């Protein structure tokens, strides 16, 4: 009871932005503690505090940076703990917090709605709790579908179905949250020639990166009933168009740059040669 009173006092004293920063710092502390648990590590593996802290921060901010090998450091329970931590960055602190509040039957008050509004960059209070529910359901459904598809496909790569589905689950969560973590030890290199795995990861990465408002409108488009034609908002149209233009331009640029670098290496040239010289070293027609 005293804790609840102190919590309410703290909420009144701090602004929404300050509280969100505090929540993220709390998430870092909790994540660090969870990753420090002996059950999260492989046998005879010791992880220093700074390495644990770095991994927790990287997971929450979904940067994909790590100073240890995830596959060689963490146990299966550790994989699930890490997958849970990735949700903080992928879904958001307030989305998960709202879900926990609802589970415990807590009323979402005005201050809580202000926090949600700030965290989700919204301008109005209307429909915030429903928005959080939709985001959570959409992300979980995407991750579970991805986990099942990849898990079934991974049966031909791993000796047991348990390992295949653990790999599939973690790969799906990591791709959907755009986290960049892997538990293969070599990222997607083992699937360099498996275009099905690459395609599923591309779809999950796009769904995780394109934005929750777009996903919610897509869900409404797929589930709407009636004779009327569903119209997407201008925001969704512009976001989707810009998103795929950037993907196409990025893919084309990467392809061109990779080709130039490969050509330079094959010729035994300094990579700067073609960039700074207008004199081609061979007949391009040949």
C-alpha positions in Angstrom: 0.0 0.0 0.0 2.8 2.4 0.9 4.6 1.5 -2.3 1.5 2.3 -4.4 1.3 5.7 -2.6 4.9 6.5 -3.3 4.5 5.4 -6.9 1.6 7.9 -7.3 3.6 10.7 -5.7 6.5 10.0 -8.1 4.2 10.1 -11.1 2.8 13.4 -10.0 6.2 15.0 -9.5 7.8 13.8 -12.8 6.9 14.7 -16.3 5.8 12.1 -18.8 9.2 12.2 -20.6 11.0 11.8 -17.3 8.9 8.9 -16.3 9.5 7.1 -19.6 13.2 7.6 -19.2 12.9 6.2 -15.7 10.9 3.2 -17.0 13.6 2.4 -19.6 16.3 2.6 -17.0 14.3 0.3 -14.8 14.0 -2.1 -17.7 17.8 -2.0 -18.1 18.2 -2.9 -14.5 15.7 -5.7 -14.5 17.1 -7.1 -17.8 20.6 -7.0 -16.4 19.5 -9.0 -13.4 17.6 -11.5 -15.5 20.6 -12.1 -17.8 22.8 -12.5 -14.7 20.9 -15.4 -13.4 22.9 -18.7 -13.5 20.0 -20.4 -15.3 20.5 -18.0 -18.2 24.1 -19.1 -18.9 25.6 -22.3 -20.3 27.5 -24.5 -17.9 30.9 -23.1 -16.8 30.2 -19.8 -18.5 30.8 -16.6 -16.5 29.6 -13.3 -17.8 31.0 -10.1 -16.3 28.7 -7.4 -15.1 29.7 -4.9 -17.8 29.1 -7.5 -20.5 25.7 -8.4 -19.1 24.8 -4.7 -18.8 26.0 -4.1 -22.4 23.9 -7.0 -23.7 20.8 -5.8 -21.8 21.1 -2.3 -23.1 21.7 -3.6 -26.7 18.7 -5.9 -26.5 16.4 -3.2 -25.1 17.6 -0.7 -27.8 17.5 -3.5 -30.4 20.9 -2.5 -31.9 22.1 -6.1 -32.3 25.5 -5.2 -30.9 27.1 -7.7 -28.5 30.5 -8.3 -27.0 29.9 -12.0 -26.4 28.7 -14.9 -28.6 25.0 -15.2 -27.8 25.0 -18.9 -28.9 27.9 -19.9 -26.8 27.1 -17.8 -23.7 23.4 -18.2 -23.0 21.4 -21.4 -22.3 17.9 -22.1 -23.7 16.2 -20.3 -20.8 18.6 -17.5 -21.5 17.4 -17.4 -25.1 13.8 -17.0 -23.9 14.9 -14.3 -21.4 16.7 -12.4 -24.2 13.7 -12.8 -26.5 11.5 -11.2 -23.8 13.9 -8.3 -23.3 13.9 -7.7 -27.1 10.2 -7.0 -26.8 11.0 -3.9 -24.8 12.6 -2.3 -27.8 10.5 -3.9 -30.4 7.1 -3.3 -28.9 7.8 -0.6 -26.4 7.9 -0.2 -22.6 4.5 1.3 -22.4 2.8 -1.3 -24.6 4.2 -4.1 -22.4 3.4 -2.1 -19.3 -0.2 -1.6 -20.4 -0.6 -5.3 -21.0 0.8 -6.1 -17.5 -1.5 -3.5 -15.9 -4.5 -5.0 -17.7 -3.5 -8.5 -16.6 -3.5 -7.4 -13.0 -6.8 -5.6 -13.4 -5.2 -2.1 -12.8 -7.2 0.9 -14.0 -5.4 2.9 -16.7 -5.5 6.4 -15.3 -5.0 9.8 -16.8 -1.2 9.9 -16.0 -0.8 6.4 -17.4 -2.5 7.5 -20.6 -0.2 10.5 -20.8 2.8 8.2 -20.6 1.4 6.0 -23.4 0.7 9.1 -25.5 4.2 10.3 -25.1 5.8 6.9 -25.7 3.8 6.3 -28.8 4.1 9.9 -30.1 0.3 10.4 -30.1 -1.5 13.7 -30.0 -4.8 12.5 -28.4 -5.9 10.4 -25.5 -8.7 8.6 -27.4 -8.3 4.9 -28.0 -4.8 4.6 -26.4 -5.5 1.5 -24.4 -7.2 -0.2 -27.4 -4.1 0.8 -29.5 -1.8 -0.9 -27.0 -3.8 -4.1 -27.2 -3.8 -4.1 -31.0 -0.1 -3.5 -31.2 0.6 -6.4 -28.7 -1.7 -8.8 -30.4 -0.4 -8.0 -33.9 3.3 -8.4 -32.9 2.6 -11.6 -31.0 0.7 -13.1 -33.9 3.4 -12.1 -36.4 6.2 -13.6 -34.2 4.3 -16.8 -33.5 3.5 -17.4 -37.2 7.2 -16.6 -38.1 8.3 -19.0 -35.3 6.1 -21.9 -36.6 7.2 -21.4 -40.2 10.9 -21.1 -39.5 10.7 -23.9 -36.8 9.2 -26.4 -39.3 11.7 -25.4 -42.0 14.6 -25.7 -39.5 13.8 -29.4 -38.9 16.1 -30.2 -41.7 19.0 -28.2 -40.2 18.9 -29.2 -36.6 19.1 -32.7 -35.0 16.0 -32.3 -32.7 12.6 -30.6 -33.2 13.1 -28.8 -29.9 16.3 -27.1 -31.1 14.7 -26.4 -34.5 11.7 -24.6 -32.9 13.9 -22.7 -30.4 16.0 -21.5 -33.3 12.8 -20.6 -35.3 11.3 -18.8 -32.3 14.3 -16.7 -31.5 15.0 -15.9 -35.2 11.3 -14.8 -35.6 11.5 -12.5 -32.5 14.8 -11.1 -33.5 13.7 -10.3 -37.1 10.3 -8.9 -36.1 11.8 -6.6 -33.4 14.7 -5.8 -35.9 17.1 -6.7 -33.1 19.8 -8.4 -35.0 20.6 -10.9 -32.4 21.1 -14.6 -33.4 21.7 -17.9 -31.7 23.2 -19.7 -34.6 26.6 -18.2 -33.8 27.1 -17.0 -37.4 23.9 -15.0 -38.0 22.2 -16.1 -41.2 25.4 -17.3 -42.8 24.3 -21.0 -42.5 21.3 -20.1 -44.7 23.2 -18.1 -47.3 21.7 -20.3 -50.1 18.4 -21.0 -48.4 16.2 -18.3 -50.0 13.1 -19.4 -48.2 14.7 -18.5 -44.8 15.9 -15.2 -46.2 12.5 -14.4 -47.6 10.7 -15.1 -44.3 13.3 -13.0 -42.5 12.7 -10.2 -45.0 9.0 -10.3 -44.5 9.4 -10.3 -40.7 11.9 -7.4 -40.8 9.5 -5.3 -43.0 6.6 -6.0 -40.7 8.6 -5.1 -37.7 10.0 -1.9 -39.2 7.2 -0.4 -41.2 5.4 0.9 -38.1 2.5 -0.1 -35.9 0.0 2.4 -37.4 0.5 0.8 -40.8 0.1 -2.7 -39.4 -3.1 -1.7 -37.6 -4.6 -0.3 -40.8 -3.6 -3.5 -42.7 -5.3 -5.6 -40.0 -8.4 -3.4 -40.3 -8.3 -3.8 -44.1 -8.1 -7.6 -43.9 -10.8 -7.9 -41.2 -13.3 -5.3 -42.3 -16.8 -6.4 -43.3 -19.4 -4.8 -45.4 -19.7 -3.7 -49.0 -17.8 -0.5 -48.6 -14.2 -0.3 -49.8 -11.6 0.3 -47.1 -9.4 3.4 -47.6 -5.9 3.7 -46.2 -4.9 6.9 -44.6 -2.5 9.3 -46.2 0.0 8.5 -43.5 0.0 4.8 -44.3 0.3 5.5 -48.1 3.2 7.8 -47.7 4.9 5.6 -45.1 4.6 2.5 -47.2 5.7 4.2 -50.4 8.7 5.9 -48.8 9.6 2.6 -47.0 9.7 0.5 -50.2 11.5 3.2 -52.2 14.2 3.2 -49.6 14.4 -0.6 -49.7 14.7 -0.6 -53.5 17.2 2.2 -53.6 19.3 0.6 -50.8 19.2 -2.8 -52.5 20.3 -1.3 -55.9 23.0 0.7 -54.3 24.3 -2.2 -52.4 24.3 -4.4 -55.5 26.2 -1.8 -57.5 28.8 -1.1 -54.7 29.3 -4.8 -54.1 29.9 -5.3 -57.8 32.4 -2.5 -58.0 34.3 -3.8 -54.9 34.3 -7.3 -56.3 35.7 -6.1 -59.6 38.4 -4.1 -57.8 39.4 -7.2 -55.7 39.5 -9.5 -58.8 41.8 -7.0 -60.6 44.1 -6.7 -57.5 43.5 -3.0 -57.5 43.4 -0.4 -54.7 39.6 0.0 -53.9 40.0 3.7 -54.3 41.3 3.5 -57.9 37.9 3.3 -59.7 36.4 5.8 -57.3 38.9 8.5 -58.0 39.9 7.7 -61.6 38.1 8.2 -64.9 40.5 5.8 -66.6 38.9 2.4 -66.8 41.5 -0.4 -66.4 39.8 -2.6 -69.0 37.3 -2.4 -71.9 33.9 -2.4 -70.2 32.4 -4.0 -73.2 34.5 -7.1 -72.7 
